[in-house]
Amino acid sequence: MQLSQAKPLRGTITVPGDKSISHRAVMFGALAQGTTHITGFLMGEDCLSTIDCFRRMGVSIEVSDAEVVVHGVGLHGLTPPAQSLYTGNSGTTTRLLCGILAGQNFDVSLSGDASIQKRPMGRVIAPLRQMGAIIDGVNGNYCPLTIHAGTQLHGIEYTMPVASAQLKSAILLAGLYADGPTCVIEPAPSRDHTERMLRALGAQVESNGCTVRIHPLKDLQAKDIAVPADISSAAFFLVAGAIVPGSEITIQNVGINPTRTGILDVLRDMGADITMTNVRDDMEPVCDLTIRASKLHGTTIGGDLIPRLIDELPVLAVAAAFAEGETRICDAQELKVKESNRIAAMVTELTRAGADAEETEDGMIIRGGKPLHGAAFETYHDHRIAMSMAVCALGCTGESEIVNPDVVAISYPNFFDTLSALGG
């Protein structure tokens, strides 16, 4: 994919549906009694992997351009798949399935692509084993995993080592099948899409600060779900609009769940001109976001902010490269075990463009303001690296190339079409 330095980016766009919410809508719809109609569903490879896994366990799911229709089988209605479940590149599918499968009465194996097989599952497996789940893995904690039909799961109180929505969700989902309440205590609040959706479907979920408690129940009740646009996908256009002079972009119907809006807080702190209009709330709060070209300055990103913008850190690193002054990203060790080591990847690729970027143990330091030039950027088979470097290319002099651009299909199949429509 060839890109050139951009003229002003202007227009109104809609980005794909929220990836996290799309996964959960299919999973929870499958476990509910009744039919769930999902609009705004993200037709990316990761979410399609979730659909495939539940179809293999006997759930009827219809997919059209307008909606996804899930015919739920109830908490205890899944059937054994004929073969191992394949989760593709999706960490969300893999980890949340561990919690659901721990409560089933049949043995099942699951695995994913080469990237998933390298990602540690020990954080999820450990608390599930405490609950009574019987799980085997390669070297104990890596895919392929086999989850055995075991004894009754027990409710536990679990203090999480890191703030992770995937880990929290896996434990809460297993808690639906436990013999008593399950309590999860986080070091900082992570995204709460699971809690919101489970409550809407009838589960008894109590949240108090960093503590979440769920009670077992007989069944969830189906409810139609409108998936808002994914703020993680909007993030690329928020940064592009901020760094390309003369730009003004409006992104419609973006989810602004408070556990996900760290990207807005940081960009505003860096001096970005962002306005919110048409604010409304259903199961999730949404609004229209408008970004205008801005003179950015450096900042520090760390602490409790990290769980609220973990997926947006690669593109925030791009914003930092075009900002005046120094930006420090810290407390972000989790980036090392995403689809790629995103710390090393972003430092390498930004340096390739002439940026002053330095890797640290838990993040990176970027000294912004240097003129950047085009280059051939690697993607590391990571959709967020690919889109981040495409945004970077818009602000670089000369021509740039994105190697293996098709990886964007994991979360945003039409990313380059949207970029082109804005004038990129």
PyMOL commands that set and color helices and strands:
alter all, ss='L'
color gray80, all
select helices_A, chain A and resi 19-31+45-56+91-101+114-118+122-130+165-175+193-200+231-243+262-269+303-308+310-322+333-337+342-352+383-395+405-410+415-421
alter helices_A, ss='H'
color red, helices_A
select strands_A, chain A and resi 2-4+10-13+32-33+35-39+60-63+68-71+85-86+108-111+134-138+142-148+157-159+182-185+205-208+211-214+220-221+225-226+248-255+273-281+285-292+300-301+325-329+356-360+363-368+376-377+399-402
alter strands_A, ss='S'
color yellow, strands_A
deselect
rebuild
show_as cartoon
